[in-house]
Amino acid sequence: MPTNQQILTKESTIATIKKNLDIPMATSDAEAFLVDTINNASTLPKLQPIYRDVPAGNIDTLSVGRRKIRQAGKNDTPTGTGAIANRQIPYAVKKVKWDEWLQNDDVYYSISARGDNVEQKVISMIQQQFGVDLQDLIFNGDTAATTLAEDGTTTIPDPFLSILDGFVKKMKQSPYKTDLAANEPTILDFVNHIQLLPERYKSFSDITWFITQKTNDKLVAMVSQRQTGFGDAVLQNGKITRLAGYPVEVVAEMQSGFAALTPMSNLKPVFTRQLRYIRTADGATAAAKDATYHVLYAYLDAIVREVDAVAWMNGDKL
């Protein structure tokens, strides 16, 4: 049986997170918290998210025209040639929440085993799960997504995916598409697919393949079975790092049957600097569960800056 000292130590530790909180974070703190949260995801940090102070607005892009050089002469008129055109892409964030009951015993024993600070441990647990969910939603979100209700026959909006339209759905609006149907993907399919991407986007230095873990595993198997390397794929530490000359990003949790070639800067997560954290241990439910209830509110959108800068693939076996 635990000694009185052990009981008191446990209760004093748990007491820290039993304090009720309702914190609308300051904008600078909110952005710092979001950065730490997003860093728990695998791909989101690489997309360099944009942070805004207002829930709706526009993101400016700068398109530079080509072949605008003219021969200089003494009678030139400084009218410009329209080489630089400002374009705006609208965004409108959606309010999302992450909520969970954290069992007091689970928190205590996890902390006591590692000697962590209780507040830091709880926040770290929340940020880790929230970051993974954000990446899942930002890539796979689909406002038309449905799921079966509890009766097993009625369809209802999917409570997770239907929040917003994510990158995958928006990239599928591009006309540059390779349909593999029910065929197994080959490296040659990816090599040929590059030709679909318009030439004006191939000068971007950050063109990247976005593929699933399943597709990566299949490509690894293909490359590993070769007698000699052909130079069209680079295998490093069990992952395909380059494919047909372009780097590869394996997106955790991205829906199967899809792959895309596009500049990484074309995909922009947008967050507002509005964040609210609520924690409570009051009420009969909290007492019965011996747990604290945590809620985190955030605001986000997923923007594809240039749909035509996407060449995508679909197939049952991707």
C-alpha atoms as one frame of an Amber mdcrd trajectory, in Angstrom:
protein
   0.000   0.000   0.000   1.217   3.550  -0.706   2.513   5.459   2.278   0.951
   8.727   3.427   3.906  10.587   1.942   3.376   8.935  -1.450  -0.320   9.815
  -1.401   0.409  13.441  -0.507   3.108  13.673  -3.175   0.716  12.400  -5.823
  -2.104  14.726  -4.792   0.169  17.769  -4.666   1.482  16.961  -8.139  -1.980
  16.482  -9.651  -3.281  19.600  -7.881  -1.300  21.720 -10.343  -3.434  20.679
 -13.304  -6.674  20.707 -11.299  -6.578  24.493 -11.301  -9.193  25.838 -13.713
  -7.849  27.885 -16.613  -9.474  29.904 -19.386  -6.709  31.670 -21.295  -7.174
  33.668 -24.515  -3.513  33.900 -25.484  -1.866  37.136 -26.559  -1.077  37.211
 -30.285   2.676  36.760 -29.808   2.146  33.896 -27.346  -0.442  32.293 -29.627
   1.922  32.284 -32.594   4.740  30.828 -30.478   2.398  28.130 -29.158   1.239
  27.286 -32.702   4.810  27.091 -33.968   5.678  24.638 -31.183   2.511  22.648
 -31.921   3.075  22.498 -35.680   6.656  21.353 -35.137   5.174  18.105 -33.807
   3.897  17.324 -37.306   6.160  15.905 -39.984   5.329  18.036 -43.032   3.508
  21.164 -41.795   6.641  22.982 -40.539   8.263  22.626 -43.970   5.327  24.443
 -45.586   6.134  27.597 -43.598   2.613  28.433 -42.391   1.293  31.970 -42.597
  -0.003  33.700 -39.461  -2.634  36.436 -39.659  -4.461  38.647 -37.157  -7.849
  38.561 -38.922 -10.062  35.528 -39.702 -10.631  36.401 -43.369  -8.598  38.268
 -45.937  -6.219  37.764 -48.835  -2.781  36.330 -49.342  -0.737  38.229 -51.884
   1.255  36.382 -54.485   3.768  37.969 -56.808   3.745  36.751 -60.394   6.619
  37.911 -62.536   6.081  37.962 -66.297   8.656  36.743 -68.791  10.347  38.222
 -71.885   9.769  41.773 -70.687  13.270  43.024 -71.569  13.327  45.660 -74.330
  16.158  47.402 -76.176  16.991  50.675 -74.455  16.888  53.956 -76.335  17.087
  57.667 -75.609  13.421  58.188 -76.464  12.103  55.537 -74.073   8.888  56.253
 -72.155   8.897  54.925 -68.564   5.531  53.194 -68.756   6.690  49.742 -67.686
   5.681  46.524 -69.391   3.458  45.034 -66.739   6.079  42.512 -65.702   4.907
  42.362 -62.110   1.284  41.606 -61.319  -0.127  41.463 -57.829  -2.623  38.668
 -57.308  -4.640  37.937 -54.230  -5.976  34.641 -52.979  -8.722  34.766 -50.355
  -8.622  32.807 -47.131 -11.274  32.323 -44.462 -10.242  30.369 -41.395 -12.455
  27.850 -39.645 -12.626  27.566 -35.887 -11.549  24.131 -34.652 -11.162  22.585
 -31.250  -9.259  19.719 -29.688 -10.692  18.378 -26.451  -9.820  15.437 -24.244
 -10.118  14.035 -20.755  -6.693  13.349 -19.246  -6.755  10.794 -16.463  -5.015
  12.029 -13.321  -3.319   8.680 -12.737  -1.968   8.565 -16.293  -0.537  12.057
 -15.973   1.003  11.389 -12.569   2.697   8.086 -13.385   3.998   9.412 -16.703
   5.499  12.407 -14.933   6.886  10.488 -11.957   8.636   8.034 -14.274  10.425
  10.824 -16.142  10.685  13.529 -13.533   8.943  16.052 -15.804   7.178  19.242
 -14.837   3.449  18.515 -14.713   2.328  21.638 -16.596   4.947  21.179 -19.313
   4.100  17.506 -19.679   0.379  18.103 -20.134   0.899  20.912 -22.643   3.398
  18.783 -24.541   0.900  15.916 -24.729  -1.768  18.264 -26.073   0.533  19.893
 -28.617   1.750  16.563 -29.936  -1.729  15.222 -30.684  -3.060  18.571 -31.889
  -0.156  18.948 -34.332  -0.754  15.501 -35.853  -4.485  16.207 -36.219  -3.827
  19.590 -37.838  -1.674  18.000 -40.551  -4.282  15.295 -41.144  -7.084  17.859
 -41.516  -5.119  20.370 -43.600  -4.230  17.709 -46.171  -7.321  15.479 -46.140
 -10.171  17.825 -45.223 -13.261  17.643 -47.445 -16.449  19.547 -46.633 -18.423
  16.913 -48.566 -17.007  13.982 -46.549 -19.582  11.775 -44.840 -19.628   8.861
 -42.444 -22.214   6.417 -41.153 -24.296   7.340 -38.128 -24.610   5.007 -35.152
 -27.560   3.229 -36.788 -25.194   2.006 -39.518 -27.367   3.189 -42.422 -27.755
   6.962 -42.213 -24.934   9.122 -43.588 -23.924  12.252 -41.724 -21.123  14.817
 -42.271 -17.794  13.472 -41.082 -17.122  15.355 -37.831 -13.412  15.674 -38.609
 -12.904  15.810 -42.376 -15.919  18.017 -43.166 -14.507  21.005 -41.254 -12.723
  22.420 -44.316 -11.396  21.571 -47.769  -7.765  20.520 -47.528  -4.817  20.510
 -49.877  -5.623  17.195 -51.566  -9.151  18.188 -52.568  -7.975  21.569 -53.835
  -5.023  20.084 -55.765  -7.428  17.726 -57.526  -8.927  20.774 -59.262  -5.816
  20.919 -61.458  -6.343  19.607 -65.004  -2.840  18.079 -65.065  -3.571  14.515
 -64.009  -2.253  10.981 -64.472  -4.824   8.261 -63.804  -3.240   4.918 -62.960
  -6.653   3.332 -62.356  -6.096  -0.160 -60.903  -2.500  -0.506 -62.127   0.478
  -0.806 -59.824   2.595   2.372 -59.936   6.042   2.185 -61.506   8.971   4.561
 -61.384   8.461   5.192 -65.098   4.939   6.449 -64.322   6.436   9.145 -62.103
   9.097  10.018 -64.692   6.473  10.430 -67.418   4.174  12.364 -65.080   6.689
  15.219 -64.820   5.894  16.187 -68.400   2.374  17.232 -67.322   3.603  20.037
 -65.071   3.590  23.300 -67.068   7.073  24.492 -67.955   6.585  27.901 -66.306
   6.500  26.222 -62.889   9.525  23.975 -63.378  11.858  26.872 -62.619  10.707
  26.856 -58.981  13.525  25.571 -56.794  11.214  23.820 -54.307   9.239  21.503
 -56.611   8.486  18.431 -54.521   6.723  15.091 -54.756   4.066  14.644 -52.071
   3.409  10.936 -51.571   1.996   8.584 -48.946   3.970   6.156 -46.823   2.389
   3.318 -48.823   3.681   4.740 -52.113   7.114   5.296 -50.597   7.266   1.665
 -49.460   6.371   0.435 -52.941   9.013   2.628 -54.558  11.622   1.438 -52.048
  10.828  -2.152 -52.973  11.175  -1.396 -56.697  14.514   0.357 -56.302  15.882
  -2.320 -53.958  15.165  -5.088 -56.471  17.255  -3.509 -59.210  20.629  -4.932
 -60.085  22.079  -1.472 -60.726  20.915   2.074 -60.148  19.299   3.953 -63.014
  19.610   7.446 -61.535  15.851   8.101 -61.576  15.406   7.445 -57.840  17.564
   7.944 -54.754  17.161   5.609 -51.781  18.548   6.762 -48.441  17.948   5.314
 -44.966  15.006   3.276 -46.189  13.228   6.215 -47.843  12.981   7.570 -51.360
  14.584  11.009 -51.088  14.542  11.980 -54.776  12.378  10.762 -57.615  12.984
  11.662 -61.255  15.208  14.524 -60.131  12.879  16.082 -57.545  12.868  15.719
 -53.742  10.213  13.586 -52.075   8.069  14.462 -49.068   6.328  11.500 -47.415
   3.198  12.993 -45.839   2.069  11.128 -42.735  -1.672  10.388 -42.733  -2.254
  11.665 -46.280  -5.106   9.791 -47.939  -4.170   6.854 -50.153  -4.622   6.829
 -53.911  -3.018  10.243 -54.395   0.361  11.774 -55.210   1.284  15.250 -56.418
   4.177  17.191 -57.897   4.108  20.885 -56.997   6.314  23.582 -55.449   6.304
  23.246 -51.676   5.621  26.986 -51.415   2.375  26.408 -53.334   0.773  24.826
 -50.257   0.144  27.316 -47.461  -1.483  26.559 -44.112  -3.002  29.754 -42.692
  -3.499  30.294 -38.960  -4.737  33.308 -37.065  -3.001  34.517 -33.937  -6.067
  33.640 -31.907  -5.758  30.729 -29.549  -7.668  29.790 -26.426  -6.901  27.113
 -23.864  -9.439  25.950 -21.280  -8.864  23.443 -18.493 -11.272  22.371 -15.790
 -11.501  19.777 -13.041 -14.862  20.924 -11.658 -18.138  19.054 -11.713 -19.462
  15.573 -11.129 -18.124  14.232 -14.428 -14.560  15.265 -13.628 -14.872  13.719
 -10.173 -16.287  10.472 -11.550 -13.598  10.220 -14.209 -10.843  11.382 -11.811
  -9.632  13.456 -14.719  -9.223  16.989 -16.040 -10.929  18.253 -19.181  -8.766
  20.165 -21.672 -10.000  22.211 -24.658  -7.882  24.054 -27.209  -9.444  26.361
 -29.830  -7.636  27.476 -32.995  -8.431  28.942 -36.429  -7.037  27.643 -39.727
  -7.381  27.334 -43.492  -5.510  25.482 -46.256  -4.586  27.475 -49.362  -3.270
  26.229 -52.700  -1.807  29.345 -54.270  -1.710  28.142 -57.867  -3.911  25.204
 -58.826  -2.240  25.057 -62.234   1.108  24.535 -60.496  -0.015  21.042 -59.483
   0.397  17.839 -61.477  -1.315  15.044 -59.583  -1.762  11.304 -59.816  -4.516
   9.022 -58.658  -4.818   5.271 -58.601  -6.246   2.459 -56.503  -2.783   1.177
 -55.624  -0.968   4.437 -54.919
